[in-house]
Amino acid sequence: LCAVSFKSDGVGVSEISGLNISISPNPASTELLFNLELTSSEFLTIEIFKIDGQLVDVIAKESFKSGNSQLIYDVSELSSGLYMYRVASGERFYTERFVRF
């Protein structure tokens, strides 16, 4: 098990063993900004799911260098509703919800 801690500032922030992820804005209407901070280089997969678990999109499947990275995901084509994003690194997973309005 890996340690997970949450900060409640309304933008979905998590820390998972050297990986800090935040998204904004949440809710989103056109774009969702992923801010990634890594203490070491890691191969990450970032996926978007409908709330029922159906995979919508794979937005990253690549190696990220240590430090800060940003990804912008266009949510304008998604129907309004509740979605999840999942970040995977090896055996570690983090899942959080976001709203498309």
C-alpha positions in Angstrom: 0.0 0.0 0.0 1.2 3.5 -0.7 0.5 6.5 1.4 -2.2 8.8 0.1 -3.1 12.2 1.6 -5.7 14.7 0.4 -5.9 18.5 0.6 -9.4 19.9 0.4 -9.0 23.1 -1.6 -11.6 22.3 -4.2 -9.3 21.3 -7.1 -8.7 17.6 -6.4 -5.2 17.4 -5.0 -3.4 14.2 -4.0 0.1 13.1 -3.0 1.2 9.5 -3.8 4.7 8.6 -2.9 6.5 11.4 -4.7 3.8 12.2 -7.1 1.6 15.3 -6.6 -1.4 15.7 -8.9 -3.8 18.6 -9.1 -6.5 19.5 -11.6 -8.3 22.7 -12.2 -10.8 24.0 -12.7 -13.3 21.6 -11.2 -16.0 21.7 -12.5 -14.7 22.3 -16.0 -16.5 23.4 -19.2 -13.8 23.5 -21.9 -10.4 22.5 -20.5 -9.0 20.6 -17.6 -5.5 21.4 -16.5 -3.4 18.6 -14.9 -0.5 19.8 -12.8 2.0 17.0 -12.1 5.0 17.3 -9.8 7.3 14.3 -9.6 10.3 13.8 -7.3 11.8 11.3 -9.8 11.1 10.3 -13.4 8.2 7.9 -13.9 6.1 6.3 -16.6 2.5 7.5 -16.1 -0.8 6.6 -17.7 -3.6 9.1 -17.3 -7.1 7.9 -18.3 -10.6 9.5 -18.3 -13.6 7.4 -17.4 -17.4 7.9 -17.2 -18.7 7.5 -13.7 -20.0 4.0 -14.7 -16.4 2.9 -15.4 -16.4 3.1 -19.2 -13.1 4.3 -20.6 -13.5 7.6 -22.4 -9.9 8.5 -23.3 -6.2 7.9 -22.6 -4.7 11.3 -22.4 -1.1 10.3 -21.5 0.9 7.1 -21.6 4.5 8.3 -21.4 7.5 8.9 -19.3 7.6 12.1 -17.3 10.8 13.7 -16.0 11.2 14.7 -12.4 9.9 18.2 -11.7 6.7 20.0 -12.8 4.7 19.1 -15.9 1.3 20.2 -17.2 -1.2 18.6 -19.5 -4.3 20.3 -20.9 -7.3 18.1 -21.7 -10.1 19.3 -23.8 -13.4 18.4 -22.1 -15.7 20.3 -24.5 -16.6 17.2 -26.4 -17.7 15.4 -23.2 -21.4 15.4 -22.2 -22.2 17.2 -19.0 -21.8 15.0 -15.9 -19.5 13.3 -13.4 -16.2 11.7 -14.7 -13.1 10.2 -13.1 -9.5 10.4 -14.0 -7.0 7.7 -13.1 -3.3 8.1 -12.9 -1.3 4.9 -12.9 2.4 4.4 -12.2 3.4 0.8 -12.1 1.3 -0.8 -9.4 0.1 2.5 -8.0 -3.2 4.0 -8.9 -4.9 7.3 -8.0 -8.5 8.0 -9.0 -10.4 11.2 -8.5 -13.6 12.7 -9.8 -14.3 15.8 -11.8 -17.4 17.5 -13.2 -18.0 18.5 -16.8 -20.7 21.2 -17.0 
